Amino acid sequence: MKPTLVTGATGFIGWHVARQLLDRGDCVRVLARPSSTLRELEGASVVYGDLQQEESLRRAVEGCQIVFHVAADYRLWAPHPEELYRCNVDGTRNLLRAARDAGVERFVYTSTVGCIGIPSNGIGDEDTPVSLDDMTGAYKRSKFLAEQEALRAAREGFPVVIVNPTAPIGDHDVKPTPTGKIIVDYLKGNMPAYVDTGLNLVDVRDTARGHLLAAEAGRPGERYILGSENLTLAQIFHKLSSLSGVPAPKHQIPYQVAFVAGVMSTGWARISGHEPRAPLDAVRMAKKKMFVTPAKAVRELGFAASPVDGALRRAVDWFHTNGYC
């Protein structure tokens, strides 16, 4: 059996992709930095390296049949934004080149729902027009440019399939991700108010299954949204209140107030070097509800997402059990 490479297996989605591959008996190889900690992935082999180290990438993809490129620098604020471009854009380009040279038969690239356009009716899909100018902040811009690298490779004949996960939730959100941090802050009582925004939530286990389906049935050069439920932030907090017993915030603040708070918080972060409590880019993203439909993935991949309540419960339990709140 030829190995399957997973990048980002020390992170949230990547861990679940690797876990599901191992559970079904695949030969799994992961690319990890020497400083990273690989948890609960017994049976996977490890190649230590980095997306900027092309020799390590050649070792990682050697003999592989499939590559799942899940790794990304997922930060909504960084003191040095160029780091996001090096990892997300240059790193993706490097891995695509190494995989193509090694004769990899299928390459699944993990993009983000942030690269999906949102039309005036409020529900985006893979065909909604979108451009780099629509991207807010270094993270979204870097992921958009990385997606263009993947699409370019597909146009040149390399079998690349792109998945665009929405906001995954569940267990093993180690860092945690920005969505996971919302849950942690809520559980700690650090959400005194909220803005009128919305997200599409999805169980991270369904997201991982969607990756495997994309490898099996996805069409090269196509994008597939992996999502489940469109929910306002108020609706998400109501669900968290029911699950945790922590009261939901009652006060909705105007976007302009949140924007001023984002400016002040991010300005102080530039001086102090500490992550801002309310990154300005995150506030700007909140101005638009990121509501989308996974209908294409359902139709073409057989993707089926479960209700998010179970994933929210697992997230709450996991964060409590592991001392996050």
C-alpha positions, 0 to 999 in steps of 0.5 A: 500500500502506498502511503498517504501524506497529510500536512497539518496533522498537528493541527485541528482539521489535519489531525482528524484527516490523519485519524480517519485515514488511520482508522480505515487502515491506510498507510499514513505519513505526516509532515511535521516540524521538529518543534511540533507535538504529534498527539494520538496518531499512533501508526503514522510515520513522521517526516520532520521538515517544513513547507519552506524546506524543499528537501524535506518536502521531497522526502515527505512525498516520495512514493506517496499516492495521495497528498492532503495539504491541510497545513496553514498559518491560521491567524487573524493577527500576526506581528509579521504578516509576511509569515502567513504568505511564506507559509500559505502561498510559498509553502503550497507552491513548494509542496505542489511542485514536489508532489508533481515531481514525485508523481502523486496521483491526487492532491487535495488542497485545504482552502477556506470558506473565506475564499468563497464570495458572498452574493447580495442574497447572502448565500455563497457557493463555489461559483459566486464571483470573488477576487483578491480585493474581496479578501480581508486581512493577510490570512484570507489574502494569503489563502486566496493566493494559495488557492490560485496556486492550486487552481493553476496546477490543476489547469496545468494537468496536475490532479488537484482538488480543492476543499473549502471548509467552513468553521469546523468545531469539535474535539482536539482543537489544540491551538485553538482555532479562531472558532474554537477560541470563540467557544473557549472565551464564551465558556470562560465568561469573556463574551459580555456582548456580541455583534450581528454576524454569522458563520456556517458551522460544521462538525470537524469529523464531517470536514475530515470525511469530506476531504477523503471524499474529495480524494475519491470523487472530486473533480480536478480543478474544482472547489467544494464547500464543506459546511453544515449549518448557517447560524448567527452568532446569537444562535451559536451562543444560545446553543452553547448556553444550553450545553454549558449552562453559561448564560448567553450575552444579552447585549448586541453592540453596533458594528461601528463600536466593534470597529473602534474596539478593533482599531484600539486593540490592534493598535495596542498589539503593535506596540506590546507585541501581544495578540489583540483581544479583538483583531481588526481583521476579525472585526472587518470579517464580522461585518458580513455573515459567511453563509454558504451552501455545501450543495455541490459537495453533497451532489458530487462527493456524497458529502453529508454533514450532521447537525452541529449540536453534537460537535459543539458538545464535544468541543465544550467537553474537550475544552473543559477536560483539557483545561482550556476553561 
